[in-house]
Amino acid sequence: MGEIILRLDRVMADRKISLNDLAEKVGVSNVNLSKMKNGKISAIRFSTLVAVCEALDCQPGDLLEYKP
């Protein structure tokens, strides 16, 4: 079975935004955003994904990668 890889760290680095700044813009705790950044989550709410995409000016495909 394949897996979904989160690329939040890469997009954050490209946009030069810190975890604290992104957490504030998205309205999510640093702890939850850190788990997302490190790929330690098994699910993400669409509302959170929308907020992250808006804050980083990106598409969901920029954050998620499928590995067969």
Backbone as XML, in Angstrom:
<?xml version="1.0"?>
<chain id="A" units="angstrom">
  <residue number="1" name="MET">
    <atom name="N" x="0.845" y="-1.183" z="0.000"/>
    <atom name="CA" x="0.000" y="0.000" z="0.000"/>
    <atom name="C" x="0.889" y="1.245" z="0.000"/>
  </residue>
  <residue number="2" name="GLY">
    <atom name="N" x="0.470" y="2.243" z="-0.747"/>
    <atom name="CA" x="1.227" y="3.476" z="-0.824"/>
    <atom name="C" x="1.063" y="4.332" z="0.421"/>
  </residue>
  <residue number="3" name="GLU">
    <atom name="N" x="1.700" y="5.473" z="0.389"/>
    <atom name="CA" x="1.605" y="6.393" z="1.526"/>
    <atom name="C" x="1.556" y="7.828" z="1.040"/>
  </residue>
  <residue number="4" name="ILE">
    <atom name="N" x="0.990" y="8.675" z="1.879"/>
    <atom name="CA" x="0.940" y="10.117" z="1.621"/>
    <atom name="C" x="2.054" y="10.774" z="2.432"/>
  </residue>
  <residue number="5" name="ILE">
    <atom name="N" x="2.888" y="11.549" z="1.765"/>
    <atom name="CA" x="3.988" y="12.264" z="2.411"/>
    <atom name="C" x="3.603" y="13.738" z="2.493"/>
  </residue>
  <residue number="6" name="LEU">
    <atom name="N" x="3.748" y="14.317" z="3.675"/>
    <atom name="CA" x="3.481" y="15.749" z="3.854"/>
    <atom name="C" x="4.756" y="16.539" z="3.578"/>
  </residue>
  <residue number="7" name="ARG">
    <atom name="N" x="4.632" y="17.554" z="2.751"/>
    <atom name="CA" x="5.769" y="18.396" z="2.365"/>
    <atom name="C" x="5.654" y="19.809" z="2.934"/>
  </residue>
  <residue number="8" name="LEU">
    <atom name="N" x="5.006" y="19.928" z="4.070"/>
    <atom name="CA" x="4.819" y="21.245" z="4.684"/>
    <atom name="C" x="6.150" y="21.905" z="4.981"/>
  </residue>
  <residue number="9" name="ASP">
    <atom name="N" x="7.112" y="21.138" z="5.460"/>
    <atom name="CA" x="8.420" y="21.712" z="5.789"/>
    <atom name="C" x="9.072" y="22.352" z="4.572"/>
  </residue>
  <residue number="10" name="ARG">
    <atom name="N" x="8.972" y="21.705" z="3.438"/>
    <atom name="CA" x="9.578" y="22.230" z="2.205"/>
    <atom name="C" x="8.891" y="23.518" z="1.760"/>
  </residue>
  <residue number="11" name="VAL">
    <atom name="N" x="7.555" y="23.523" z="1.805"/>
    <atom name="CA" x="6.815" y="24.717" z="1.382"/>
    <atom name="C" x="7.073" y="25.872" z="2.339"/>
  </residue>
  <residue number="12" name="MET">
    <atom name="N" x="7.132" y="25.566" z="3.638"/>
    <atom name="CA" x="7.448" y="26.619" z="4.619"/>
    <atom name="C" x="8.827" y="27.206" z="4.361"/>
  </residue>
  <residue number="13" name="ALA">
    <atom name="N" x="9.797" y="26.371" z="4.054"/>
    <atom name="CA" x="11.163" y="26.850" z="3.773"/>
    <atom name="C" x="11.167" y="27.715" z="2.518"/>
  </residue>
  <residue number="14" name="ASP">
    <atom name="N" x="10.440" y="27.277" z="1.483"/>
    <atom name="CA" x="10.363" y="28.068" z="0.246"/>
    <atom name="C" x="9.753" y="29.441" z="0.488"/>
  </residue>
  <residue number="15" name="ARG">
    <atom name="N" x="8.763" y="29.492" z="1.398"/>
    <atom name="CA" x="8.067" y="30.752" z="1.683"/>
    <atom name="C" x="8.737" y="31.547" z="2.809"/>
  </residue>
  <residue number="16" name="LYS">
    <atom name="N" x="9.761" y="30.939" z="3.407"/>
    <atom name="CA" x="10.503" y="31.577" z="4.509"/>
    <atom name="C" x="9.567" y="32.007" z="5.639"/>
  </residue>
  <residue number="17" name="ILE">
    <atom name="N" x="8.748" y="31.070" z="6.095"/>
    <atom name="CA" x="7.812" y="31.340" z="7.188"/>
    <atom name="C" x="8.106" y="30.368" z="8.337"/>
  </residue>
  <residue number="18" name="SER">
    <atom name="N" x="8.054" y="30.889" z="9.538"/>
    <atom name="CA" x="8.337" y="30.057" z="10.712"/>
    <atom name="C" x="7.083" y="29.299" z="11.137"/>
  </residue>
  <residue number="19" name="LEU">
    <atom name="N" x="7.295" y="28.290" z="11.935"/>
    <atom name="CA" x="6.195" y="27.495" z="12.474"/>
    <atom name="C" x="5.259" y="28.372" z="13.292"/>
  </residue>
  <residue number="20" name="ASN">
    <atom name="N" x="5.821" y="29.242" z="14.117"/>
    <atom name="CA" x="5.004" y="30.133" z="14.953"/>
    <atom name="C" x="4.158" y="31.079" z="14.109"/>
  </residue>
  <residue number="21" name="ASP">
    <atom name="N" x="4.758" y="31.667" z="13.077"/>
    <atom name="CA" x="4.015" y="32.590" z="12.209"/>
    <atom name="C" x="2.889" y="31.866" z="11.476"/>
  </residue>
  <residue number="22" name="LEU">
    <atom name="N" x="3.194" y="30.670" z="10.968"/>
    <atom name="CA" x="2.173" y="29.917" z="10.252"/>
    <atom name="C" x="1.045" y="29.492" z="11.192"/>
  </residue>
  <residue number="23" name="ALA">
    <atom name="N" x="1.398" y="29.042" z="12.381"/>
    <atom name="CA" x="0.384" y="28.630" z="13.358"/>
    <atom name="C" x="-0.558" y="29.788" z="13.676"/>
  </residue>
  <residue number="24" name="GLU">
    <atom name="N" x="0.004" y="30.979" z="13.806"/>
    <atom name="CA" x="-0.816" y="32.161" z="14.100"/>
    <atom name="C" x="-1.752" y="32.483" z="12.941"/>
  </residue>
  <residue number="25" name="LYS">
    <atom name="N" x="-1.248" y="32.406" z="11.710"/>
    <atom name="CA" x="-2.065" y="32.709" z="10.538"/>
    <atom name="C" x="-3.174" y="31.682" z="10.329"/>
  </residue>
  <residue number="26" name="VAL">
    <atom name="N" x="-2.862" y="30.417" z="10.625"/>
    <atom name="CA" x="-3.805" y="29.331" z="10.373"/>
    <atom name="C" x="-4.798" y="29.172" z="11.516"/>
  </residue>
  <residue number="27" name="GLY">
    <atom name="N" x="-4.379" y="29.547" z="12.722"/>
    <atom name="CA" x="-5.245" y="29.378" z="13.879"/>
    <atom name="C" x="-5.184" y="27.966" z="14.442"/>
  </residue>
  <residue number="28" name="VAL">
    <atom name="N" x="-4.026" y="27.342" z="14.313"/>
    <atom name="CA" x="-3.784" y="25.992" z="14.815"/>
    <atom name="C" x="-2.641" y="26.075" z="15.810"/>
  </residue>
  <residue number="29" name="SER">
    <atom name="N" x="-2.655" y="25.206" z="16.812"/>
    <atom name="CA" x="-1.578" y="25.243" z="17.809"/>
    <atom name="C" x="-0.242" y="24.854" z="17.179"/>
  </residue>
  <residue number="30" name="ASN">
    <atom name="N" x="0.826" y="25.360" z="17.773"/>
    <atom name="CA" x="2.177" y="25.025" z="17.306"/>
    <atom name="C" x="2.405" y="23.521" z="17.340"/>
  </residue>
  <residue number="31" name="VAL">
    <atom name="N" x="1.892" y="22.867" z="18.384"/>
    <atom name="CA" x="2.089" y="21.425" z="18.544"/>
    <atom name="C" x="1.451" y="20.664" z="17.386"/>
  </residue>
  <residue number="32" name="ASN">
    <atom name="N" x="0.211" y="20.994" z="17.061"/>
    <atom name="CA" x="-0.473" y="20.302" z="15.965"/>
    <atom name="C" x="0.185" y="20.592" z="14.622"/>
  </residue>
  <residue number="33" name="LEU">
    <atom name="N" x="0.591" y="21.829" z="14.414"/>
    <atom name="CA" x="1.255" y="22.182" z="13.160"/>
    <atom name="C" x="2.616" y="21.501" z="13.066"/>
  </residue>
  <residue number="34" name="SER">
    <atom name="N" x="3.317" y="21.388" z="14.187"/>
    <atom name="CA" x="4.596" y="20.697" z="14.210"/>
    <atom name="C" x="4.434" y="19.223" z="13.843"/>
  </residue>
  <residue number="35" name="LYS">
    <atom name="N" x="3.381" y="18.591" z="14.354"/>
    <atom name="CA" x="3.106" y="17.195" z="14.003"/>
    <atom name="C" x="2.837" y="17.068" z="12.511"/>
  </residue>
  <residue number="36" name="MET">
    <atom name="N" x="2.114" y="18.023" z="11.977"/>
    <atom name="CA" x="1.837" y="18.009" z="10.545"/>
    <atom name="C" x="3.125" y="18.191" z="9.745"/>
  </residue>
  <residue number="37" name="LYS">
    <atom name="N" x="3.944" y="19.122" z="10.184"/>
    <atom name="CA" x="5.208" y="19.405" z="9.505"/>
    <atom name="C" x="6.130" y="18.187" z="9.503"/>
  </residue>
  <residue number="38" name="ASN">
    <atom name="N" x="6.099" y="17.425" z="10.597"/>
    <atom name="CA" x="6.979" y="16.267" z="10.725"/>
    <atom name="C" x="6.331" y="14.965" z="10.250"/>
  </residue>
  <residue number="39" name="GLY">
    <atom name="N" x="5.133" y="15.061" z="9.695"/>
    <atom name="CA" x="4.466" y="13.883" z="9.159"/>
    <atom name="C" x="3.966" y="12.921" z="10.210"/>
  </residue>
  <residue number="40" name="LYS">
    <atom name="N" x="3.685" y="13.401" z="11.404"/>
    <atom name="CA" x="3.249" y="12.561" z="12.517"/>
    <atom name="C" x="1.735" y="12.555" z="12.700"/>
  </residue>
  <residue number="41" name="ILE">
    <atom name="N" x="0.997" y="12.817" z="11.634"/>
    <atom name="CA" x="-0.463" y="12.806" z="11.717"/>
    <atom name="C" x="-1.009" y="11.745" z="10.767"/>
  </residue>
  <residue number="42" name="SER">
    <atom name="N" x="-2.214" y="11.296" z="11.044"/>
    <atom name="CA" x="-2.842" y="10.300" z="10.172"/>
    <atom name="C" x="-4.040" y="10.882" z="9.424"/>
  </residue>
  <residue number="43" name="ALA">
    <atom name="N" x="-4.419" y="12.101" z="9.771"/>
    <atom name="CA" x="-5.553" y="12.752" z="9.113"/>
    <atom name="C" x="-5.403" y="14.263" z="9.238"/>
  </residue>
  <residue number="44" name="ILE">
    <atom name="N" x="-6.061" y="14.966" z="8.327"/>
    <atom name="CA" x="-6.077" y="16.425" z="8.390"/>
    <atom name="C" x="-7.460" y="16.895" z="7.947"/>
  </residue>
  <residue number="45" name="ARG">
    <atom name="N" x="-7.996" y="17.844" z="8.671"/>
    <atom name="CA" x="-9.302" y="18.405" z="8.304"/>
    <atom name="C" x="-9.129" y="19.258" z="7.053"/>
  </residue>
  <residue number="46" name="PHE">
    <atom name="N" x="-10.139" y="19.204" z="6.186"/>
    <atom name="CA" x="-10.098" y="20.042" z="4.996"/>
    <atom name="C" x="-10.021" y="21.514" z="5.370"/>
  </residue>
  <residue number="47" name="SER">
    <atom name="N" x="-10.686" y="21.908" z="6.441"/>
    <atom name="CA" x="-10.653" y="23.319" z="6.846"/>
    <atom name="C" x="-9.234" y="23.740" z="7.229"/>
  </residue>
  <residue number="48" name="THR">
    <atom name="N" x="-8.485" y="22.845" z="7.857"/>
    <atom name="CA" x="-7.087" y="23.138" z="8.200"/>
    <atom name="C" x="-6.238" y="23.198" z="6.941"/>
  </residue>
  <residue number="49" name="LEU">
    <atom name="N" x="-6.462" y="22.260" z="6.024"/>
    <atom name="CA" x="-5.716" y="22.251" z="4.768"/>
    <atom name="C" x="-5.976" y="23.524" z="3.972"/>
  </residue>
  <residue number="50" name="VAL">
    <atom name="N" x="-7.225" y="23.969" z="3.940"/>
    <atom name="CA" x="-7.577" y="25.219" z="3.249"/>
    <atom name="C" x="-6.843" y="26.392" z="3.892"/>
  </residue>
  <residue number="51" name="ALA">
    <atom name="N" x="-6.850" y="26.458" z="5.220"/>
    <atom name="CA" x="-6.201" y="27.570" z="5.931"/>
    <atom name="C" x="-4.700" y="27.577" z="5.673"/>
  </residue>
  <residue number="52" name="VAL">
    <atom name="N" x="-4.075" y="26.398" z="5.671"/>
    <atom name="CA" x="-2.631" y="26.312" z="5.401"/>
    <atom name="C" x="-2.341" y="26.754" z="3.971"/>
  </residue>
  <residue number="53" name="CYS">
    <atom name="N" x="-3.151" y="26.289" z="3.025"/>
    <atom name="CA" x="-2.958" y="26.683" z="1.624"/>
    <atom name="C" x="-3.124" y="28.186" z="1.429"/>
  </residue>
  <residue number="54" name="GLU">
    <atom name="N" x="-4.104" y="28.757" z="2.108"/>
    <atom name="CA" x="-4.299" y="30.210" z="2.002"/>
    <atom name="C" x="-3.121" y="30.962" z="2.600"/>
  </residue>
  <residue number="55" name="ALA">
    <atom name="N" x="-2.644" y="30.513" z="3.761"/>
    <atom name="CA" x="-1.531" y="31.201" z="4.430"/>
    <atom name="C" x="-0.239" y="31.091" z="3.640"/>
  </residue>
  <residue number="56" name="LEU">
    <atom name="N" x="-0.045" y="29.967" z="2.955"/>
    <atom name="CA" x="1.204" y="29.747" z="2.213"/>
    <atom name="C" x="1.070" y="30.038" z="0.721"/>
  </residue>
  <residue number="57" name="ASP">
    <atom name="N" x="-0.140" y="30.440" z="0.293"/>
    <atom name="CA" x="-0.406" y="30.702" z="-1.117"/>
    <atom name="C" x="0.046" y="29.526" z="-1.976"/>
  </residue>
  <residue number="58" name="CYS">
    <atom name="N" x="-0.515" y="28.345" z="-1.661"/>
    <atom name="CA" x="-0.145" y="27.140" z="-2.389"/>
    <atom name="C" x="-1.377" y="26.280" z="-2.638"/>
  </residue>
  <residue number="59" name="GLN">
    <atom name="N" x="-1.194" y="25.204" z="-3.346"/>
    <atom name="CA" x="-2.238" y="24.229" z="-3.626"/>
    <atom name="C" x="-2.033" y="23.002" z="-2.739"/>
  </residue>
  <residue number="60" name="PRO">
    <atom name="N" x="-3.086" y="22.226" z="-2.462"/>
    <atom name="CA" x="-2.922" y="21.013" z="-1.661"/>
    <atom name="C" x="-1.851" y="20.073" z="-2.220"/>
  </residue>
  <residue number="61" name="GLY">
    <atom name="N" x="-1.742" y="20.023" z="-3.539"/>
    <atom name="CA" x="-0.732" y="19.180" z="-4.165"/>
    <atom name="C" x="0.690" y="19.607" z="-3.867"/>
  </residue>
  <residue number="62" name="ASP">
    <atom name="N" x="0.874" y="20.857" z="-3.451"/>
    <atom name="CA" x="2.202" y="21.324" z="-3.056"/>
    <atom name="C" x="2.582" y="20.747" z="-1.689"/>
  </residue>
  <residue number="63" name="LEU">
    <atom name="N" x="1.575" y="20.408" z="-0.895"/>
    <atom name="CA" x="1.797" y="19.933" z="0.474"/>
    <atom name="C" x="1.766" y="18.420" z="0.590"/>
  </residue>
  <residue number="64" name="LEU">
    <atom name="N" x="1.076" y="17.749" z="-0.327"/>
    <atom name="CA" x="0.868" y="16.314" z="-0.239"/>
    <atom name="C" x="1.498" y="15.603" z="-1.437"/>
  </residue>
  <residue number="65" name="GLU">
    <atom name="N" x="2.146" y="14.490" z="-1.154"/>
    <atom name="CA" x="2.754" y="13.693" z="-2.220"/>
    <atom name="C" x="2.381" y="12.227" z="-1.970"/>
  </residue>
  <residue number="66" name="TYR">
    <atom name="N" x="2.006" y="11.537" z="-3.035"/>
    <atom name="CA" x="1.678" y="10.112" z="-2.932"/>
    <atom name="C" x="2.862" y="9.284" z="-3.373"/>
  </residue>
  <residue number="67" name="LYS">
    <atom name="N" x="3.253" y="8.334" z="-2.530"/>
    <atom name="CA" x="4.324" y="7.399" z="-2.866"/>
    <atom name="C" x="3.730" y="5.997" z="-2.940"/>
  </residue>
  <residue number="68" name="PRO">
    <atom name="N" x="3.749" y="5.388" z="-4.123"/>
    <atom name="CA" x="3.192" y="4.033" z="-4.258"/>
    <atom name="C" x="3.976" y="3.001" z="-3.456"/>
  </residue>
</chain>
